[in-house]
């Protein structure tokens, strides 16, 4: 490693690698650092909506679904999608992104790098001090870069597990009376299904979330209670991505969708947009603006839902009936 890089990216997840990919083969020297020894270990359903369609992941890496089913208590709603939903494992996504980044001679990737201190023009790590012209914080929901910038957080959480079941359906399970705004998902992947729960830890204690997930594991897959769950958090509070020569992307920028926890599409988009802004300071970041418009629409409806607990069941029925309209789906972000 050198003592100075034009761009240092903290975090080798989807946002950081997306940013690096957009900087590939440029005249800028780029260093990606990550605290983990093994990448792509975050708990994640692996869903990608049409928001991430401009980021070209090879089809053989993903599964594609033209319809989805939502179970609301005992009611079942199935509808066709204006744009297919896709799933990809975090490992497959990471392997693909890293393979693309490694083709470029101007980019270095270093793991097991612990950030001890961040300053306006350098970072101090367990491997020494490294200067930068631009710093990109793509270090997740509990971002050190975001903390350095003194930006607030809004944290949501999830548990998930991989199971082997035959012919799983792309489905969601909602029960406002028992789970409030939380939901359980079942996302089919190539060789397994990912089943998990997304919830607000201020409303639903983690132990209760795990208990509910075990109930649905038995209901969906006929499986007994399991301790083999992975947990993770997302940050949903966006307060900007450009702070002078320091940028935030993905969860570090608070770009996960509050209502669903979706973060992969946001990470891919924001990583690219930050890179384009670094390469061209006059770039207006239109894809990020579109993402924020969709995020704000979804979160506005979600807050109405959360603020009226007695009407949540009726609200969900109306919402699911509206989802049968492809025009509404596209307005809502799919």
Number of C-alpha atoms within 10 A of each C-alpha: 11 10 10 17 22 15 24 27 28 28 27 27 28 29 33 32 28 30 29 33 22 17 25 21 15 13 10 16 20 24 23 22 23 22 16 15 9 10 16 17 13 15 20 26 30 22 23 23 18 16 21 19 16 11 13 7 14 9 10 9 15 19 18 18 16 13 16 17 17 18 17 18 13 8 9 12 16 15 16 16 18 19 19 17 22 23 22 25 21 21 15 14 22 20 14 15 20 19 12 15 23 15 12 15 12 18 22 18 18 15 15 14 19 16 19 13 14 18 12 15 14 19 18 16 16 11 12 13 16 18 19 22 17 19 29 28 25 34 26 28 25 17 22 19 25 25 13 12 15 9 16 13 21 14 21 23 22 27 23 24 22 19 16 13 15 11 9 16 15 23 19 20 20 21 18 20 12 10 18 18 22 23 23 25 22 26 25 29 22 12 11 17 23 25 26 29 24 27 26 21 17 10 11 15 12 17 10 12 24 21 14 17 26 21 15 22 21 13 11 17 16 11 15 12 14 13 9 9 16 15 17 15 22 26 26 27 20 22 13 13 22 14 10 9 14 23 26 32 34 32 34 32 30 31 32 26 25 25 23 17 21 22 27 27 26 28 29 25 26 31 30 25 24 29 24 18 15 23 15 10 11 9 12 12 17 10 16 19 13 13 19 16 14 19 21 16 13 18 16 13 14 15 13 13 21 15 10 11 14 12 13 19 19 12 15 16 14 11 13 19 12 13 20 16 15 16 12 14 16 16 13 16 18 19
